[in-house]
Amino acid sequence: MSWAGADIIFIEAPQAIDEIQRIADALDAPLLINMVTQGGKTLSVSTDERERIGCDIIIFASDVQRAAIFGMRRLLQELREKRASAPSRLRIGVIGNSASKMPA
């Protein structure tokens, strides 16, 4: 098969490098892999290795979601503990202020 008839091919939980390579070689479309670093089934190899074998788009959607939830919990905890109506502007990275200096 040389043409997939799709803009992007999503590869669901590949288990081996040769599996990804076979798909990349067989299809003429960009390949997308979703990396789930905590509890996912997708083979864990470096981003460089994935690019080398033909992955065009690599996303870390659940990791970004978990990080966002962690930040939301910290903010809510600060609001509860300080009984404040608004947390420190720097902590929440308000656009137009010193967001680039946010603490780690």
Beta strands, then each sheet from edge to edge (+ up, - down):
strand 1: 9-11
strand 2: 31-34
strand 3: 57-59
sheet 1: 1+ 2+ 3+
end
